[in-house]
Amino acid sequence: MPGSPYFTIVIPTYNRADLIGETIGSVLAQSDPDFEIIVVDDGSTDDTEAVVRAIADDRVQYFRKENAERGAARNYGAARARGRYVNFVDSDDVLYPNHLTAARGLIEKTGEPEVVYLAFEMRDRDGKLLIPGRTLTGDVTAALVRGNVLGPNGIVLRRDVALACPFNEDRRLSGSEDWELGLRLASRYPIHYSNEVTSVMVNHELRSVLQADEQALLDRKDLTLQYLFEDEAFVARLGHCRALIENEFLSYIALHLALDGRPVRAAKYLKDSLLSRPSSVFQRRFVAVVKHIMIGAMNRAIRPTTTPRQDR
């Protein structure tokens, strides 16, 4: 398409007026300037629109739609993309200046493939490093079926692939829709990756994935498996991995409940995880869950008995 940019950066957002300016600024600061930005406002009720419209750069486009969660917002943006490659960046995260340069280099090195992936790290809002970039080796699919090793900021899709393999728009899946997409992509295409860290996921108290509604987490597990096993390509290539995926969800639920101060329920899911896959005792998450279960148990022991918290 003549005159089209090489990259489209789709930024879905909802009530992130205090954060999205930094996100957009990090895109505008890229060393590779050949991009457009599509901001999809998923029905914000704060000043998000005013913040975006105040940015005087023709590469920034703003669209507003009725709230339908991130998957739908990302697809809405992808449908309007003109770039050869599409990258989805959450509106509370930040790209380092090397992000698009590294993406283009990997794309050219691997023959303009369907999917490339770049590493990310996690920091808090003060810039303190919480989790360094994950180092991938070999076939990324083997790691992906054991957990979501791909952050959405690092996934760069050829536009035709982004349109052919959209995000699942079931809002009950929110928080796991990127893993579900990653598994569908891995069942269709090789995922070329670089361990160069090019973005940062900013951890803060309002991150939407940090919810510990037990039933909602169980629903996400069941829905993810349901949708995956309705996909013929996934079943053909990765259908044998159901137990691994379910085990990952059990330990994920255990961690969230442990972080929420519910050690009894967390221990139940951790036990189920171990029973289904004993080797998970050697994983880093197992240690993290045990640590937070112990902290939660200690806090329960010293909590005043006049207002006991129910941990059912």
N, C-alpha and C positions, 0 to 999 in steps of 0.2 A: 504494500500500500504506500504510494508515493507520499513523502512528507510525514510519514508516521514515525513515532519515536521507537527506539529499540525496546524500552521497558515501559510497562504501566505498573505503577505502585497503587494498589487498591488499599485504602485505609477505612475499614468499617469503624464506626464510633457510636457511642451512646453515653451521653452525659460525661464527657471528658474535656470540658472546657479548660480545666486547669492543667491538662497534660498534653492535649493534642497539638498545641503550638510547638512544643519541643519535638514531638514526633515529626511533624511536617518540616520543621527547620532542619532536622537531621537528614531528611531526604534531599532538601534543597542544597545541602552542603556536600553532596556526593561529588567525588572526583570525576565520575563519568556523568556528564550533564544531559545525556540523551534519554530523557524520560518524561512521562506525564504522571500527575498524581490525581487519582480519583478518590475523593472523600465521600463516603456513603454514610450519611447521618441516619441512624436507625431509630428515628423518632425521639431525639433528645428533648429534654424539657429545661435544660440549662442554657448557657450562653455559647454552646459549641458553634452554632452557625455564625455568630458574630465574630468569634475568634478566627474561624477559617476564612470568612469573607474579608477580614482585615489584612490578610496576607496578599500583598501586591505582587503576584507572580502569575503570568499567563499559563504556566504549566499546572497550576492548581485548579481543579474543577470540584465544585460542591454539588452534591445531590442529596435531597432529603426524601425519605420514604417512611411509610408506616412501620412501626416496630415489629420485627419478625425474627430477631436474633442474628448472631454473627454469620451463620452459614448463608442465610438469605441475603444479607448485606454484601457479603463477598461475591456471591453470584451476580447480584445486581451490578456491582462494579465491573466484574469480568465481562459482562454482556456489553458494556460500553467502552471497553478497552480498545485502543488502537495499536498498542505496542506488540512487538513480535513475542515478547515474553512478559508474563504477568507474575507479580510478586505481591503477596498479601502481608500487610504490616499492621499489627494491632495499634490502636491509638494511644496506648500507654507505654509503648516500647520505642526504642531508639536504634537507628542504623548508624554504624560507624562510617566514616567517609569512604572506606575501601569497599563497601558492600557491593555496589553495582559493578565496579571495576573487576572485583574478584569473580562475580557472577558471569560477566561477559568473557573473562579469560577462561573459566571452566567450560562455558558453553562452546567457545571456539575450539578449545582443546579436545572436546569430546564429540565434535561433529554436529552441533546444534541438536542435541537430544530433546526428548520430551520433558524430562525432569532433571534439574540439578538441585543440589542442596548445600547450603553453607552453614557453618557452626555458629552458635550463639552462646552467650554466657548470661548468668543472672546476677543482678546487683540490686541493692536497695535504693531508695530515693536519694540517699546521701552519696551514692556511688560506691559503697562498700561491696566488694566482690563476695557473693554468696555461693555461687556454683560456677566453676570454670567451664569453658567450652568442652563438650563431650568429644572424645576422640573415637572416631569410627574406623573400623578395619574390615576388609573383605566385603562380602555381600551384605549390604545394609538390611536386607529383608530378614535375615536371621536375627538381627537385633530388634527389628521393628515388631515382630510377632511377640516379643517378650516385653514390650513396653513402647511408649511413644517417645522415641529417640529423636524425632524430627520436630523442631519448633516451627510454627507457621511462618515466622519472619524469614526463615532460611529456605523455604521451599519456593523455587522459581520454576514456573510451568510455561511451556510453549502455549501460546494463546489458544490454538486449536484443542490442546489437551485440557486447558482450564474450562473450555466450553463443553467438551465431551465428557469430562469427569468433574461435575460440579460438587460443591459441598452439599451434604445432606441438610435439608432445611427443617427437619423436625426439631423444634426448639427444645424438646425434652432431652435431646442428645447434646445440648450445648455444654461445652467443656471437654467433650470427647469427639466432636465432629472432625477435628483436624487429624486425630489418630485413625478414625474410620476412613477418611479420605486417603491418608498415607498408605493404609493397607490395600485399598482398592488400586491405588497407583502402582504399588509394588507388585501386585498380581498381574499387571499389564506391561510395565516398562522397567528397564533397568534404571536405578536411581544413582546418578553420578554425583559424587560429593567431594567436598574439600573440608579439611579440618581447620581451615583458617577462620578465626572468629571475626564476624563482620557485623554483628548486631548484639544488642543487649535486651533481655527481658527484664523489665523493671518490676520488682516485687513490692507490692504495697497492699494495705489492708482492704482495699476495695476491689482487688482482682476478682472477677466473677467466678473463676474456677475454684476459689477458696471457700466453697460452701460445703457444709457437712450434713446436709439433709439425707439421712440414711436411705429413705425410700427413693429419693431422687437419684442417688448414686446407684442403687440397685436397678432402677429403671434404665439408667444409662448403660449399665452392663448388658442387660437383656436386650435393649434396643440395638446396641452396637452389634451384638452377635446376630440378632434377627436380620438387620439390614445387610450385613456382610454375607450371610448365608442365603440371601436372596439374589446375590450377585454371582452370575455364572463364572466369570473370570476369576473371582476370588476363590470360589469353591474348587475350581479346577486346579489352581496352583497352590492355594494355602488352606484349603478346607481341613487338612489334617492337623492344623495348628490350633484348633478350637480350645483345647485344654490349656495351652500356653496363654492364650488371650484371656480366657476366663480367670486363670490364676493371677494374671497381672491386675485384673480388675479387683479381685478379692484383697490383694495387698494394698492396692490404691485406696479402697474403701477403709481398710484398717488404718492407714496412715491419716486420712482425713478425720476419722473419728477420734484417733489418738490426739491429734492436734487440737481437736475441739474439746478435749478434756473428758472424753468418754472411754476410759480404759477398758471397762468390761466388754462393751460392744466391739471395741477395736480388737481385743484379744480373741474374740469369737471369730472374726474374719481372718485374723492372722493365722489362727489354728486351721481354719478351712483351707487357707492358701497352702500351708505346709502339708496338709494331708493330700492335697491334689498334686503337689510338686515339692517333695522334701528338699530338693537341692536349692530351693529358694532361700533356705537358711543362710546361704553364702552371699546373698545379694545385699547391696548397700541399703536398700529400702528396708529389709528385715531389721537391720540394726537400728535404723531410724525409728521404726514403729515401736520396737521394744523400748528404746530410750524414752519415747513420749508416753508409752503406756506406764512406765515406771514413774515418770514425772506426774502424770495424771493421777495415778494411784496414791502417790504421796500427798498431792494437793487435796484429794478426797479425804485422806486420813486426818488432815489438819483443818478441814473446812468446818465451820460451826455447824453443829447438828440441828440448830433451830430452823435452818432453811436448807434441808438436804436437796441436792440435785438428783433428779431421776435419770438413771442411766439404764435404759431398758433395751 
